């Protein structure tokens, strides 16, 4: 029996992360049976003080951990809106 999960996350970084930074862990009921890549967007302040956007990918791991692949700065905002199915 399978299920479909609708995932909406908005996370503001409060510490300086690095590459493959873990920023959230899903509750057990929503964890996938296989690793899932999902699209993400990062909103950040550029050097001129303007808000800019970067398209990114996030990985949802088997233990529910969600990782992103680019270095982040404090106060960057990452958003994910997706569906994924698991069996």
PyMOL Python script that loads the backbone (N, CA, C, O; Angstrom):
from pymol import cmd

cmd.read_pdbstr("""\
ATOM      1  N   UNK A   1       0.847  -1.179   0.000  1.00  0.00           N
ATOM      2  CA  UNK A   1       0.000   0.000   0.000  1.00  0.00           C
ATOM      3  C   UNK A   1       0.888   1.236   0.000  1.00  0.00           C
ATOM      4  O   UNK A   1       1.861   1.310   0.751  1.00  0.00           O
ATOM      5  N   UNK A   2       0.556   2.193  -0.833  1.00  0.00           N
ATOM      6  CA  UNK A   2       1.371   3.388  -0.929  1.00  0.00           C
ATOM      7  C   UNK A   2       0.653   4.613  -0.405  1.00  0.00           C
ATOM      8  O   UNK A   2      -0.527   4.571  -0.057  1.00  0.00           O
ATOM      9  N   UNK A   3       1.386   5.686  -0.359  1.00  0.00           N
ATOM     10  CA  UNK A   3       0.826   6.944   0.103  1.00  0.00           C
ATOM     11  C   UNK A   3       1.516   8.078  -0.630  1.00  0.00           C
ATOM     12  O   UNK A   3       2.635   7.930  -1.122  1.00  0.00           O
ATOM     13  N   UNK A   4       0.833   9.214  -0.698  1.00  0.00           N
ATOM     14  CA  UNK A   4       1.407  10.412  -1.305  1.00  0.00           C
ATOM     15  C   UNK A   4       1.514  11.484  -0.235  1.00  0.00           C
ATOM     16  O   UNK A   4       0.565  11.739   0.507  1.00  0.00           O
ATOM     17  N   UNK A   5       2.666  12.100  -0.166  1.00  0.00           N
ATOM     18  CA  UNK A   5       2.932  13.124   0.840  1.00  0.00           C
ATOM     19  C   UNK A   5       3.058  14.474   0.151  1.00  0.00           C
ATOM     20  O   UNK A   5       3.791  14.616  -0.828  1.00  0.00           O
ATOM     21  N   UNK A   6       2.342  15.458   0.665  1.00  0.00           N
ATOM     22  CA  UNK A   6       2.473  16.836   0.203  1.00  0.00           C
ATOM     23  C   UNK A   6       3.345  17.562   1.202  1.00  0.00           C
ATOM     24  O   UNK A   6       3.026  17.604   2.390  1.00  0.00           O
ATOM     25  N   UNK A   7       4.438  18.131   0.738  1.00  0.00           N
ATOM     26  CA  UNK A   7       5.431  18.719   1.627  1.00  0.00           C
ATOM     27  C   UNK A   7       5.571  20.207   1.329  1.00  0.00           C
ATOM     28  O   UNK A   7       5.847  20.597   0.194  1.00  0.00           O
ATOM     29  N   UNK A   8       5.378  21.036   2.356  1.00  0.00           N
ATOM     30  CA  UNK A   8       5.577  22.480   2.252  1.00  0.00           C
ATOM     31  C   UNK A   8       6.447  22.901   3.437  1.00  0.00           C
ATOM     32  O   UNK A   8       6.016  22.818   4.587  1.00  0.00           O
ATOM     33  N   UNK A   9       7.642  23.341   3.160  1.00  0.00           N
ATOM     34  CA  UNK A   9       8.559  23.762   4.221  1.00  0.00           C
ATOM     35  C   UNK A   9       9.108  25.146   3.909  1.00  0.00           C
ATOM     36  O   UNK A   9       9.403  25.463   2.756  1.00  0.00           O
ATOM     37  N   UNK A  10       9.242  25.954   4.928  1.00  0.00           N
ATOM     38  CA  UNK A  10       9.921  27.247   4.824  1.00  0.00           C
ATOM     39  C   UNK A  10      10.846  27.331   6.022  1.00  0.00           C
ATOM     40  O   UNK A  10      10.390  27.411   7.163  1.00  0.00           O
ATOM     41  N   UNK A  11      12.137  27.312   5.765  1.00  0.00           N
ATOM     42  CA  UNK A  11      13.129  27.253   6.834  1.00  0.00           C
ATOM     43  C   UNK A  11      14.065  28.445   6.735  1.00  0.00           C
ATOM     44  O   UNK A  11      14.621  28.708   5.669  1.00  0.00           O
ATOM     45  N   UNK A  12      14.241  29.158   7.816  1.00  0.00           N
ATOM     46  CA  UNK A  12      15.218  30.249   7.888  1.00  0.00           C
ATOM     47  C   UNK A  12      16.449  29.751   8.621  1.00  0.00           C
ATOM     48  O   UNK A  12      16.356  29.233   9.735  1.00  0.00           O
ATOM     49  N   UNK A  13      17.604  29.910   7.987  1.00  0.00           N
ATOM     50  CA  UNK A  13      18.844  29.456   8.614  1.00  0.00           C
ATOM     51  C   UNK A  13      19.213  30.365   9.774  1.00  0.00           C
ATOM     52  O   UNK A  13      19.190  31.590   9.654  1.00  0.00           O
ATOM     53  N   UNK A  14      19.552  29.751  10.893  1.00  0.00           N
ATOM     54  CA  UNK A  14      19.944  30.507  12.073  1.00  0.00           C
ATOM     55  C   UNK A  14      21.380  30.220  12.478  1.00  0.00           C
ATOM     56  O   UNK A  14      21.876  30.780  13.456  1.00  0.00           O
ATOM     57  N   UNK A  15      22.044  29.359  11.738  1.00  0.00           N
ATOM     58  CA  UNK A  15      23.458  29.085  11.963  1.00  0.00           C
ATOM     59  C   UNK A  15      24.108  28.931  10.597  1.00  0.00           C
ATOM     60  O   UNK A  15      23.426  28.629   9.619  1.00  0.00           O
ATOM     61  N   UNK A  16      25.408  29.134  10.520  1.00  0.00           N
ATOM     62  CA  UNK A  16      26.102  29.075   9.246  1.00  0.00           C
ATOM     63  C   UNK A  16      26.247  27.623   8.808  1.00  0.00           C
ATOM     64  O   UNK A  16      27.024  26.885   9.413  1.00  0.00           O
ATOM     65  N   UNK A  17      25.525  27.188   7.777  1.00  0.00           N
ATOM     66  CA  UNK A  17      25.598  25.807   7.325  1.00  0.00           C
ATOM     67  C   UNK A  17      26.669  25.616   6.262  1.00  0.00           C
ATOM     68  O   UNK A  17      27.216  26.582   5.730  1.00  0.00           O
ATOM     69  N   UNK A  18      26.956  24.367   5.966  1.00  0.00           N
ATOM     70  CA  UNK A  18      27.879  24.044   4.890  1.00  0.00           C
ATOM     71  C   UNK A  18      27.179  23.222   3.824  1.00  0.00           C
ATOM     72  O   UNK A  18      25.964  23.031   3.875  1.00  0.00           O
ATOM     73  N   UNK A  19      27.937  22.742   2.871  1.00  0.00           N
ATOM     74  CA  UNK A  19      27.383  21.916   1.807  1.00  0.00           C
ATOM     75  C   UNK A  19      26.754  20.656   2.391  1.00  0.00           C
ATOM     76  O   UNK A  19      27.247  20.103   3.374  1.00  0.00           O
ATOM     77  N   UNK A  20      25.656  20.207   1.774  1.00  0.00           N
ATOM     78  CA  UNK A  20      24.899  19.046   2.249  1.00  0.00           C
ATOM     79  C   UNK A  20      24.383  19.266   3.664  1.00  0.00           C
ATOM     80  O   UNK A  20      24.367  18.343   4.478  1.00  0.00           O
ATOM     81  N   UNK A  21      23.971  20.469   3.945  1.00  0.00           N
ATOM     82  CA  UNK A  21      23.551  20.833   5.299  1.00  0.00           C
ATOM     83  C   UNK A  21      22.198  20.229   5.635  1.00  0.00           C
ATOM     84  O   UNK A  21      21.239  20.389   4.879  1.00  0.00           O
ATOM     85  N   UNK A  22      22.114  19.534   6.766  1.00  0.00           N
ATOM     86  CA  UNK A  22      20.840  19.023   7.258  1.00  0.00           C
ATOM     87  C   UNK A  22      20.065  20.175   7.874  1.00  0.00           C
ATOM     88  O   UNK A  22      20.557  20.840   8.786  1.00  0.00           O
ATOM     89  N   UNK A  23      18.858  20.414   7.384  1.00  0.00           N
ATOM     90  CA  UNK A  23      18.098  21.527   7.927  1.00  0.00           C
ATOM     91  C   UNK A  23      16.758  21.127   8.492  1.00  0.00           C
ATOM     92  O   UNK A  23      16.088  21.954   9.111  1.00  0.00           O
ATOM     93  N   UNK A  24      16.337  19.876   8.301  1.00  0.00           N
ATOM     94  CA  UNK A  24      15.045  19.461   8.848  1.00  0.00           C
ATOM     95  C   UNK A  24      14.975  17.945   8.824  1.00  0.00           C
ATOM     96  O   UNK A  24      15.625  17.310   7.994  1.00  0.00           O
ATOM     97  N   UNK A  25      14.198  17.355   9.722  1.00  0.00           N
ATOM     98  CA  UNK A  25      13.937  15.915   9.715  1.00  0.00           C
ATOM     99  C   UNK A  25      12.435  15.687   9.797  1.00  0.00           C
ATOM    100  O   UNK A  25      11.768  16.207  10.693  1.00  0.00           O
ATOM    101  N   UNK A  26      11.906  14.910   8.860  1.00  0.00           N
ATOM    102  CA  UNK A  26      10.482  14.624   8.833  1.00  0.00           C
ATOM    103  C   UNK A  26      10.096  13.661   9.946  1.00  0.00           C
ATOM    104  O   UNK A  26      10.904  12.837  10.376  1.00  0.00           O
ATOM    105  N   UNK A  27       8.861  13.771  10.407  1.00  0.00           N
ATOM    106  CA  UNK A  27       8.344  12.814  11.368  1.00  0.00           C
ATOM    107  C   UNK A  27       8.278  11.432  10.724  1.00  0.00           C
ATOM    108  O   UNK A  27       8.193  11.311   9.502  1.00  0.00           O
ATOM    109  N   UNK A  28       8.318  10.397  11.551  1.00  0.00           N
ATOM    110  CA  UNK A  28       8.413   9.023  11.054  1.00  0.00           C
ATOM    111  C   UNK A  28       7.307   8.674  10.069  1.00  0.00           C
ATOM    112  O   UNK A  28       7.553   7.961   9.096  1.00  0.00           O
ATOM    113  N   UNK A  29       6.102   9.159  10.303  1.00  0.00           N
ATOM    114  CA  UNK A  29       4.969   8.812   9.442  1.00  0.00           C
ATOM    115  C   UNK A  29       5.121   9.352   8.029  1.00  0.00           C
ATOM    116  O   UNK A  29       4.434   8.886   7.120  1.00  0.00           O
ATOM    117  N   UNK A  30       6.007  10.327   7.822  1.00  0.00           N
ATOM    118  CA  UNK A  30       6.149  10.966   6.515  1.00  0.00           C
ATOM    119  C   UNK A  30       7.481  10.657   5.839  1.00  0.00           C
ATOM    120  O   UNK A  30       7.830  11.291   4.844  1.00  0.00           O
ATOM    121  N   UNK A  31       8.218   9.701   6.363  1.00  0.00           N
ATOM    122  CA  UNK A  31       9.538   9.397   5.799  1.00  0.00           C
ATOM    123  C   UNK A  31       9.404   8.496   4.578  1.00  0.00           C
ATOM    124  O   UNK A  31       8.570   7.591   4.567  1.00  0.00           O
ATOM    125  N   UNK A  32      10.216   8.734   3.551  1.00  0.00           N
ATOM    126  CA  UNK A  32      10.111   7.940   2.324  1.00  0.00           C
ATOM    127  C   UNK A  32      10.790   6.580   2.471  1.00  0.00           C
ATOM    128  O   UNK A  32      11.608   6.371   3.366  1.00  0.00           O
ATOM    129  N   UNK A  33      10.435   5.672   1.582  1.00  0.00           N
ATOM    130  CA  UNK A  33      11.064   4.345   1.536  1.00  0.00           C
ATOM    131  C   UNK A  33      12.285   4.347   0.629  1.00  0.00           C
ATOM    132  O   UNK A  33      13.112   3.437   0.688  1.00  0.00           O
ATOM    133  N   UNK A  34      12.397   5.366  -0.207  1.00  0.00           N
ATOM    134  CA  UNK A  34      13.569   5.558  -1.050  1.00  0.00           C
ATOM    135  C   UNK A  34      13.980   7.021  -0.964  1.00  0.00           C
ATOM    136  O   UNK A  34      13.160   7.885  -0.655  1.00  0.00           O
ATOM    137  N   UNK A  35      15.246   7.296  -1.237  1.00  0.00           N
ATOM    138  CA  UNK A  35      15.693   8.688  -1.245  1.00  0.00           C
ATOM    139  C   UNK A  35      14.947   9.465  -2.329  1.00  0.00           C
ATOM    140  O   UNK A  35      14.693   8.944  -3.415  1.00  0.00           O
ATOM    141  N   UNK A  36      14.602  10.710  -2.023  1.00  0.00           N
ATOM    142  CA  UNK A  36      13.807  11.531  -2.936  1.00  0.00           C
ATOM    143  C   UNK A  36      14.511  12.867  -3.143  1.00  0.00           C
ATOM    144  O   UNK A  36      14.875  13.544  -2.182  1.00  0.00           O
ATOM    145  N   UNK A  37      14.698  13.237  -4.410  1.00  0.00           N
ATOM    146  CA  UNK A  37      15.195  14.575  -4.744  1.00  0.00           C
ATOM    147  C   UNK A  37      14.010  15.470  -5.064  1.00  0.00           C
ATOM    148  O   UNK A  37      13.140  15.090  -5.848  1.00  0.00           O
ATOM    149  N   UNK A  38      13.968  16.637  -4.475  1.00  0.00           N
ATOM    150  CA  UNK A  38      12.857  17.562  -4.701  1.00  0.00           C
ATOM    151  C   UNK A  38      13.406  18.953  -5.016  1.00  0.00           C
ATOM    152  O   UNK A  38      14.481  19.313  -4.536  1.00  0.00           O
ATOM    153  N   UNK A  39      12.684  19.733  -5.812  1.00  0.00           N
ATOM    154  CA  UNK A  39      13.129  21.095  -6.110  1.00  0.00           C
ATOM    155  C   UNK A  39      12.957  22.006  -4.904  1.00  0.00           C
ATOM    156  O   UNK A  39      12.063  21.811  -4.080  1.00  0.00           O
ATOM    157  N   UNK A  40      13.816  22.989  -4.816  1.00  0.00           N
ATOM    158  CA  UNK A  40      13.761  23.951  -3.715  1.00  0.00           C
ATOM    159  C   UNK A  40      14.169  25.317  -4.252  1.00  0.00           C
ATOM    160  O   UNK A  40      14.787  25.424  -5.311  1.00  0.00           O
ATOM    161  N   UNK A  41      13.812  26.359  -3.502  1.00  0.00           N
ATOM    162  CA  UNK A  41      14.240  27.716  -3.822  1.00  0.00           C
ATOM    163  C   UNK A  41      14.818  28.344  -2.566  1.00  0.00           C
ATOM    164  O   UNK A  41      14.310  28.138  -1.464  1.00  0.00           O
ATOM    165  N   UNK A  42      15.872  29.105  -2.742  1.00  0.00           N
ATOM    166  CA  UNK A  42      16.507  29.806  -1.633  1.00  0.00           C
ATOM    167  C   UNK A  42      16.399  31.299  -1.880  1.00  0.00           C
ATOM    168  O   UNK A  42      16.764  31.791  -2.948  1.00  0.00           O
ATOM    169  N   UNK A  43      15.896  32.016  -0.887  1.00  0.00           N
ATOM    170  CA  UNK A  43      15.800  33.468  -0.947  1.00  0.00           C
ATOM    171  C   UNK A  43      16.871  34.048  -0.031  1.00  0.00           C
ATOM    172  O   UNK A  43      16.968  33.669   1.136  1.00  0.00           O
ATOM    173  N   UNK A  44      17.669  34.961  -0.558  1.00  0.00           N
ATOM    174  CA  UNK A  44      18.783  35.498   0.210  1.00  0.00           C
ATOM    175  C   UNK A  44      18.982  36.970  -0.146  1.00  0.00           C
ATOM    176  O   UNK A  44      18.488  37.453  -1.165  1.00  0.00           O
ATOM    177  N   UNK A  45      19.707  37.661   0.708  1.00  0.00           N
ATOM    178  CA  UNK A  45      20.045  39.066   0.488  1.00  0.00           C
ATOM    179  C   UNK A  45      21.389  39.135  -0.227  1.00  0.00           C
ATOM    180  O   UNK A  45      22.387  38.624   0.281  1.00  0.00           O
ATOM    181  N   UNK A  46      21.425  39.758  -1.396  1.00  0.00           N
ATOM    182  CA  UNK A  46      22.691  39.846  -2.120  1.00  0.00           C
ATOM    183  C   UNK A  46      23.538  41.002  -1.585  1.00  0.00           C
ATOM    184  O   UNK A  46      23.143  41.682  -0.639  1.00  0.00           O
ATOM    185  N   UNK A  47      24.689  41.216  -2.190  1.00  0.00           N
ATOM    186  CA  UNK A  47      25.639  42.214  -1.683  1.00  0.00           C
ATOM    187  C   UNK A  47      25.124  43.642  -1.803  1.00  0.00           C
ATOM    188  O   UNK A  47      25.640  44.541  -1.138  1.00  0.00           O
ATOM    189  N   UNK A  48      24.101  43.866  -2.653  1.00  0.00           N
ATOM    190  CA  UNK A  48      23.540  45.203  -2.808  1.00  0.00           C
ATOM    191  C   UNK A  48      22.320  45.430  -1.918  1.00  0.00           C
ATOM    192  O   UNK A  48      21.688  46.484  -1.987  1.00  0.00           O
ATOM    193  N   UNK A  49      21.986  44.444  -1.083  1.00  0.00           N
ATOM    194  CA  UNK A  49      20.867  44.600  -0.182  1.00  0.00           C
ATOM    195  C   UNK A  49      19.526  44.201  -0.762  1.00  0.00           C
ATOM    196  O   UNK A  49      18.488  44.409  -0.134  1.00  0.00           O
ATOM    197  N   UNK A  50      19.539  43.619  -1.976  1.00  0.00           N
ATOM    198  CA  UNK A  50      18.299  43.182  -2.603  1.00  0.00           C
ATOM    199  C   UNK A  50      18.040  41.711  -2.305  1.00  0.00           C
ATOM    200  O   UNK A  50      18.976  40.931  -2.125  1.00  0.00           O
ATOM    201  N   UNK A  51      16.771  41.340  -2.253  1.00  0.00           N
ATOM    202  CA  UNK A  51      16.426  39.929  -2.084  1.00  0.00           C
ATOM    203  C   UNK A  51      16.540  39.239  -3.433  1.00  0.00           C
ATOM    204  O   UNK A  51      15.984  39.700  -4.430  1.00  0.00           O
ATOM    205  N   UNK A  52      17.266  38.134  -3.452  1.00  0.00           N
ATOM    206  CA  UNK A  52      17.481  37.385  -4.679  1.00  0.00           C
ATOM    207  C   UNK A  52      17.039  35.946  -4.456  1.00  0.00           C
ATOM    208  O   UNK A  52      16.729  35.555  -3.331  1.00  0.00           O
ATOM    209  N   UNK A  53      17.009  35.157  -5.531  1.00  0.00           N
ATOM    210  CA  UNK A  53      16.512  33.801  -5.441  1.00  0.00           C
ATOM    211  C   UNK A  53      17.456  32.855  -6.173  1.00  0.00           C
ATOM    212  O   UNK A  53      18.000  33.193  -7.225  1.00  0.00           O
ATOM    213  N   UNK A  54      17.641  31.673  -5.607  1.00  0.00           N
ATOM    214  CA  UNK A  54      18.468  30.636  -6.204  1.00  0.00           C
ATOM    215  C   UNK A  54      17.669  29.345  -6.240  1.00  0.00           C
ATOM    216  O   UNK A  54      17.098  28.935  -5.229  1.00  0.00           O
ATOM    217  N   UNK A  55      17.627  28.705  -7.399  1.00  0.00           N
ATOM    218  CA  UNK A  55      16.950  27.406  -7.499  1.00  0.00           C
ATOM    219  C   UNK A  55      17.908  26.329  -7.016  1.00  0.00           C
ATOM    220  O   UNK A  55      19.087  26.334  -7.369  1.00  0.00           O
ATOM    221  N   UNK A  56      17.403  25.414  -6.214  1.00  0.00           N
ATOM    222  CA  UNK A  56      18.241  24.395  -5.594  1.00  0.00           C
ATOM    223  C   UNK A  56      17.509  23.057  -5.604  1.00  0.00           C
ATOM    224  O   UNK A  56      16.334  22.986  -5.966  1.00  0.00           O
ATOM    225  N   UNK A  57      18.200  22.012  -5.211  1.00  0.00           N
ATOM    226  CA  UNK A  57      17.602  20.701  -5.005  1.00  0.00           C
ATOM    227  C   UNK A  57      17.812  20.296  -3.551  1.00  0.00           C
ATOM    228  O   UNK A  57      18.817  20.645  -2.930  1.00  0.00           O
ATOM    229  N   UNK A  58      16.849  19.556  -3.025  1.00  0.00           N
ATOM    230  CA  UNK A  58      16.977  19.023  -1.669  1.00  0.00           C
ATOM    231  C   UNK A  58      16.803  17.517  -1.731  1.00  0.00           C
ATOM    232  O   UNK A  58      16.076  17.005  -2.583  1.00  0.00           O
ATOM    233  N   UNK A  59      17.469  16.808  -0.832  1.00  0.00           N
ATOM    234  CA  UNK A  59      17.387  15.357  -0.737  1.00  0.00           C
ATOM    235  C   UNK A  59      16.639  14.978   0.528  1.00  0.00           C
ATOM    236  O   UNK A  59      17.001  15.414   1.621  1.00  0.00           O
ATOM    237  N   UNK A  60      15.595  14.165   0.387  1.00  0.00           N
ATOM    238  CA  UNK A  60      14.913  13.592   1.548  1.00  0.00           C
ATOM    239  C   UNK A  60      15.450  12.177   1.701  1.00  0.00           C
ATOM    240  O   UNK A  60      15.267  11.343   0.814  1.00  0.00           O
ATOM    241  N   UNK A  61      16.105  11.904   2.812  1.00  0.00           N
ATOM    242  CA  UNK A  61      16.750  10.613   3.030  1.00  0.00           C
ATOM    243  C   UNK A  61      15.793   9.631   3.694  1.00  0.00           C
ATOM    244  O   UNK A  61      14.696  10.005   4.111  1.00  0.00           O
ATOM    245  N   UNK A  62      16.215   8.373   3.789  1.00  0.00           N
ATOM    246  CA  UNK A  62      15.359   7.319   4.333  1.00  0.00           C
ATOM    247  C   UNK A  62      14.976   7.558   5.786  1.00  0.00           C
ATOM    248  O   UNK A  62      13.906   7.135   6.225  1.00  0.00           O
ATOM    249  N   UNK A  63      15.840   8.232   6.534  1.00  0.00           N
ATOM    250  CA  UNK A  63      15.546   8.501   7.943  1.00  0.00           C
ATOM    251  C   UNK A  63      14.755   9.794   8.122  1.00  0.00           C
ATOM    252  O   UNK A  63      14.549  10.248   9.248  1.00  0.00           O
ATOM    253  N   UNK A  64      14.308  10.393   7.005  1.00  0.00           N
ATOM    254  CA  UNK A  64      13.527  11.614   7.068  1.00  0.00           C
ATOM    255  C   UNK A  64      14.353  12.880   7.056  1.00  0.00           C
ATOM    256  O   UNK A  64      13.801  13.980   7.062  1.00  0.00           O
ATOM    257  N   UNK A  65      15.669  12.744   7.040  1.00  0.00           N
ATOM    258  CA  UNK A  65      16.539  13.913   7.011  1.00  0.00           C
ATOM    259  C   UNK A  65      16.445  14.601   5.656  1.00  0.00           C
ATOM    260  O   UNK A  65      16.419  13.942   4.617  1.00  0.00           O
ATOM    261  N   UNK A  66      16.395  15.933   5.674  1.00  0.00           N
ATOM    262  CA  UNK A  66      16.351  16.715   4.446  1.00  0.00           C
ATOM    263  C   UNK A  66      17.627  17.545   4.353  1.00  0.00           C
ATOM    264  O   UNK A  66      17.952  18.322   5.250  1.00  0.00           O
ATOM    265  N   UNK A  67      18.340  17.359   3.244  1.00  0.00           N
ATOM    266  CA  UNK A  67      19.603  18.052   3.015  1.00  0.00           C
ATOM    267  C   UNK A  67      19.475  18.976   1.813  1.00  0.00           C
ATOM    268  O   UNK A  67      18.677  18.730   0.909  1.00  0.00           O
ATOM    269  N   UNK A  68      20.266  20.034   1.814  1.00  0.00           N
ATOM    270  CA  UNK A  68      20.381  20.900   0.648  1.00  0.00           C
ATOM    271  C   UNK A  68      21.853  20.975   0.251  1.00  0.00           C
ATOM    272  O   UNK A  68      22.734  20.675   1.058  1.00  0.00           O
ATOM    273  N   UNK A  69      22.118  21.377  -0.995  1.00  0.00           N
ATOM    274  CA  UNK A  69      23.439  21.174  -1.574  1.00  0.00           C
ATOM    275  C   UNK A  69      24.316  22.407  -1.721  1.00  0.00           C
ATOM    276  O   UNK A  69      25.492  22.281  -2.061  1.00  0.00           O
ATOM    277  N   UNK A  70      23.787  23.573  -1.480  1.00  0.00           N
ATOM    278  CA  UNK A  70      24.600  24.776  -1.599  1.00  0.00           C
ATOM    279  C   UNK A  70      24.903  25.356  -0.225  1.00  0.00           C
ATOM    280  O   UNK A  70      24.117  25.211   0.711  1.00  0.00           O
ATOM    281  N   UNK A  71      26.045  26.013  -0.119  1.00  0.00           N
ATOM    282  CA  UNK A  71      26.363  26.714   1.117  1.00  0.00           C
ATOM    283  C   UNK A  71      25.314  27.789   1.373  1.00  0.00           C
ATOM    284  O   UNK A  71      24.833  28.434   0.441  1.00  0.00           O
ATOM    285  N   UNK A  72      24.967  27.974   2.627  1.00  0.00           N
ATOM    286  CA  UNK A  72      23.950  28.952   3.008  1.00  0.00           C
ATOM    287  C   UNK A  72      24.521  29.967   3.970  1.00  0.00           C
ATOM    288  O   UNK A  72      25.524  29.711   4.635  1.00  0.00           O
ATOM    289  N   UNK A  73      23.890  31.104   4.043  1.00  0.00           N
ATOM    290  CA  UNK A  73      24.251  32.137   5.001  1.00  0.00           C
ATOM    291  C   UNK A  73      23.148  32.274   6.038  1.00  0.00           C
ATOM    292  O   UNK A  73      22.015  31.844   5.818  1.00  0.00           O
ATOM    293  N   UNK A  74      23.486  32.872   7.160  1.00  0.00           N
ATOM    294  CA  UNK A  74      22.500  33.134   8.200  1.00  0.00           C
ATOM    295  C   UNK A  74      21.384  33.999   7.614  1.00  0.00           C
ATOM    296  O   UNK A  74      21.653  34.951   6.882  1.00  0.00           O
ATOM    297  N   UNK A  75      20.144  33.670   7.935  1.00  0.00           N
ATOM    298  CA  UNK A  75      18.931  34.365   7.507  1.00  0.00           C
ATOM    299  C   UNK A  75      18.500  34.055   6.075  1.00  0.00           C
ATOM    300  O   UNK A  75      17.493  34.595   5.618  1.00  0.00           O
ATOM    301  N   UNK A  76      19.233  33.198   5.349  1.00  0.00           N
ATOM    302  CA  UNK A  76      18.702  32.725   4.072  1.00  0.00           C
ATOM    303  C   UNK A  76      17.434  31.917   4.345  1.00  0.00           C
ATOM    304  O   UNK A  76      17.330  31.239   5.367  1.00  0.00           O
ATOM    305  N   UNK A  77      16.479  31.996   3.429  1.00  0.00           N
ATOM    306  CA  UNK A  77      15.219  31.269   3.580  1.00  0.00           C
ATOM    307  C   UNK A  77      15.120  30.231   2.470  1.00  0.00           C
ATOM    308  O   UNK A  77      15.249  30.562   1.291  1.00  0.00           O
ATOM    309  N   UNK A  78      14.892  28.977   2.847  1.00  0.00           N
ATOM    310  CA  UNK A  78      14.736  27.911   1.877  1.00  0.00           C
ATOM    311  C   UNK A  78      13.290  27.434   1.884  1.00  0.00           C
ATOM    312  O   UNK A  78      12.712  27.187   2.942  1.00  0.00           O
ATOM    313  N   UNK A  79      12.704  27.306   0.678  1.00  0.00           N
ATOM    314  CA  UNK A  79      11.323  26.857   0.552  1.00  0.00           C
ATOM    315  C   UNK A  79      11.247  25.617  -0.332  1.00  0.00           C
ATOM    316  O   UNK A  79      11.894  25.536  -1.376  1.00  0.00           O
ATOM    317  N   UNK A  80      10.442  24.653   0.111  1.00  0.00           N
ATOM    318  CA  UNK A  80      10.166  23.448  -0.665  1.00  0.00           C
ATOM    319  C   UNK A  80       8.658  23.289  -0.747  1.00  0.00           C
ATOM    320  O   UNK A  80       7.959  23.385   0.262  1.00  0.00           O
ATOM    321  N   UNK A  81       8.160  23.046  -1.956  1.00  0.00           N
ATOM    322  CA  UNK A  81       6.740  22.727  -2.155  1.00  0.00           C
ATOM    323  C   UNK A  81       6.701  21.568  -3.139  1.00  0.00           C
ATOM    324  O   UNK A  81       7.050  21.739  -4.307  1.00  0.00           O
ATOM    325  N   UNK A  82       6.282  20.394  -2.685  1.00  0.00           N
ATOM    326  CA  UNK A  82       6.337  19.240  -3.575  1.00  0.00           C
ATOM    327  C   UNK A  82       5.388  18.148  -3.106  1.00  0.00           C
ATOM    328  O   UNK A  82       4.864  18.181  -1.992  1.00  0.00           O
ATOM    329  N   UNK A  83       5.185  17.182  -3.994  1.00  0.00           N
ATOM    330  CA  UNK A  83       4.539  15.918  -3.659  1.00  0.00           C
ATOM    331  C   UNK A  83       5.578  14.824  -3.838  1.00  0.00           C
ATOM    332  O   UNK A  83       6.399  14.896  -4.752  1.00  0.00           O
ATOM    333  N   UNK A  84       5.554  13.810  -2.976  1.00  0.00           N
ATOM    334  CA  UNK A  84       6.307  12.609  -3.281  1.00  0.00           C
ATOM    335  C   UNK A  84       5.500  11.414  -2.790  1.00  0.00           C
ATOM    336  O   UNK A  84       4.729  11.509  -1.835  1.00  0.00           O
ATOM    337  N   UNK A  85       5.698  10.289  -3.466  1.00  0.00           N
ATOM    338  CA  UNK A  85       4.961   9.071  -3.130  1.00  0.00           C
ATOM    339  C   UNK A  85       5.919   8.054  -2.525  1.00  0.00           C
ATOM    340  O   UNK A  85       7.090   7.996  -2.901  1.00  0.00           O
ATOM    341  N   UNK A  86       5.424   7.260  -1.598  1.00  0.00           N
ATOM    342  CA  UNK A  86       6.214   6.163  -1.067  1.00  0.00           C
ATOM    343  C   UNK A  86       5.333   4.932  -0.912  1.00  0.00           C
ATOM    344  O   UNK A  86       4.115   5.026  -0.761  1.00  0.00           O
ATOM    345  N   UNK A  87       5.981   3.783  -0.955  1.00  0.00           N
ATOM    346  CA  UNK A  87       5.247   2.517  -0.890  1.00  0.00           C
ATOM    347  C   UNK A  87       5.399   1.885   0.490  1.00  0.00           C
ATOM    348  O   UNK A  87       4.851   0.811   0.741  1.00  0.00           O
TER     349      UNK A  87
END
""", "prot")
cmd.dss("prot")
cmd.show_as("cartoon", "prot")
cmd.util.cbc("prot")
cmd.orient("prot")
